[in-house]
Amino acid sequence: LGLTDAQKQDQAEIIATLRQHVEGKINETVERRNLRQRTQLIGESFDDFLVALRELAKTCNFCNNDCLQKALRDQIIEGLSDGEAIQELLQIQDLTLDAAVTKCRGLEAAKRSRSDIKGSAEVNTVRRTPAPMDSRKQDTHAPTCTGCGNRPHVGGRKNC
């Protein structure tokens, strides 16, 4: 395994070397390509997307935390499925990863809220049903609308 005598005395070093030997060498180029190709899946929440990016970034061997932060920020912008969120992020001067995450979470929550409001409005919508016609006033020989039972409307059934 190529360990020095000093490394042979360090259990953590032995375990790390064995792990690297068993798992094989990491191909940094392949790992970074995998990160750059990751896009947000249909129906995937922003936080799930971010977790996936962070997991992929672990094996990319970025030079330091600053490089990692910038790569994650860039891939968020590149991989988001929400065009509105992308535009919002691109408008922010000196965008940081933290600012991008905060903005994306806020936009996602706002969309979810709008969707909830729209959904509850549809549930609360009262459908208008025509009042039953008084049989004494109804002319049995006059034609009736097949949609509502009243006399035919000018313009057809769309005016029921």
C-alpha positions in Angstrom: 0.0 0.0 0.0 3.0 2.3 0.1 2.7 3.4 3.7 5.7 4.8 5.6 6.6 3.4 9.0 5.0 6.5 10.7 1.8 6.0 8.6 1.7 2.3 9.6 1.4 3.4 13.3 -1.6 5.7 12.6 -4.9 3.8 12.4 -6.7 6.6 10.7 -4.1 6.7 8.0 -4.2 2.9 7.5 -8.0 3.0 7.2 -7.9 6.0 4.7 -5.3 4.2 2.6 -7.2 1.0 2.6 -10.5 2.8 1.7 -8.8 4.6 -1.2 -7.3 1.3 -2.4 -10.6 -0.6 -2.2 -12.7 2.2 -3.7 -10.1 3.1 -6.3 -8.8 6.5 -7.4 -11.3 9.2 -8.0 -11.4 10.6 -11.5 -11.8 14.3 -10.8 -12.7 15.1 -14.4 -15.5 12.5 -14.4 -16.8 13.6 -11.0 -16.9 17.3 -12.0 -18.6 16.4 -15.3 -21.3 14.5 -13.3 -21.8 17.6 -11.1 -22.1 19.9 -14.1 -24.6 17.6 -15.8 -26.9 17.4 -12.8 -30.2 19.2 -13.4 -33.3 19.6 -11.2 -35.7 16.7 -11.9 -39.3 17.3 -12.6 -41.1 17.5 -9.3 -37.9 17.6 -7.3 -37.8 20.2 -4.6 -35.0 22.8 -4.5 -33.6 21.3 -1.2 -33.5 17.8 -2.7 -31.7 19.2 -5.7 -29.2 21.0 -3.5 -28.5 17.9 -1.4 -27.8 15.9 -4.7 -25.4 18.7 -5.8 -23.6 18.7 -2.5 -23.3 14.9 -2.6 -21.8 15.0 -6.1 -19.4 17.8 -5.2 -17.9 15.7 -2.4 -15.8 13.7 -4.9 -14.8 16.7 -7.1 -11.6 17.6 -5.2 -12.3 21.4 -5.4 -9.2 23.4 -4.4 -10.9 24.9 -1.3 -14.3 25.8 0.1 -14.5 29.0 -2.0 -14.2 27.0 -5.2 -16.8 24.5 -3.9 -19.2 27.3 -3.0 -18.9 28.9 -6.5 -19.3 25.6 -8.3 -22.4 24.8 -6.4 -23.8 28.3 -7.0 -23.1 28.0 -10.7 -24.7 24.6 -11.0 -27.8 25.7 -9.2 -28.2 28.4 -11.8 -27.4 26.0 -14.6 -29.5 23.1 -13.4 -32.7 24.8 -12.0 -35.9 23.8 -13.9 -37.6 27.1 -12.9 -36.8 29.8 -15.5 -38.2 32.6 -13.3 -35.8 31.6 -10.5 -32.9 31.6 -12.9 -33.7 35.1 -14.0 -34.0 36.3 -10.4 -30.6 34.8 -9.5 -28.9 36.3 -12.6 -30.0 39.8 -11.6 -28.2 39.6 -8.2 -24.8 41.2 -8.4 -22.0 39.2 -6.6 -24.3 36.3 -5.9 -23.1 33.9 -3.2 -24.2 30.4 -2.6 -26.0 31.3 0.6 -27.9 34.1 -1.2 -28.8 31.8 -4.1 -30.1 29.1 -1.7 -32.2 31.7 0.3 -33.6 33.1 -2.9 -34.5 29.7 -4.4 -36.2 28.6 -1.2 -38.2 31.8 -1.0 -39.3 31.5 -4.6 -40.3 27.9 -4.2 -42.3 28.7 -1.0 -44.0 31.5 -2.8 -45.0 29.3 -5.7 -46.2 26.6 -3.4 -48.3 29.2 -1.5 -49.8 30.6 -4.8 -50.6 27.0 -5.8 -52.3 26.4 -2.4 -54.3 29.5 -2.7 -55.3 28.7 -6.2 -56.3 25.2 -5.2 -58.4 26.4 -2.2 -60.1 29.0 -4.4 -61.1 26.3 -6.8 -62.5 24.2 -4.0 -64.4 27.1 -2.6 -65.9 28.1 -6.0 -69.6 27.8 -6.0 -71.1 26.4 -9.2 -74.2 28.3 -10.3 -77.0 26.0 -11.2 -80.1 27.2 -12.9 -83.2 27.5 -10.8 -85.8 25.0 -11.6 -88.4 26.4 -14.0 -91.9 26.8 -12.7 -93.9 24.2 -14.6 -96.9 26.5 -14.8 -94.8 29.2 -16.7 -93.1 26.7 -19.0 -94.4 26.5 -22.5 -94.3 22.8 -23.4 -94.3 23.5 -27.1 -91.3 26.0 -27.1 -87.8 24.6 -27.8 -85.5 24.4 -24.8 -81.8 24.6 -24.3 -80.2 21.1 -23.9 -77.7 22.7 -21.5 -79.9 24.3 -18.9 -83.5 23.6 -19.9 -84.4 27.2 -20.5 -85.4 28.7 -23.8 -82.5 28.6 -26.4 -79.9 31.4 -26.0 -78.7 33.7 -28.6 -75.2 32.5 -29.4 -75.9 28.9 -28.3 -75.2 26.8 -25.3 -72.1 28.9 -24.3 -74.4 31.5 -22.9 -76.2 29.2 -20.5 
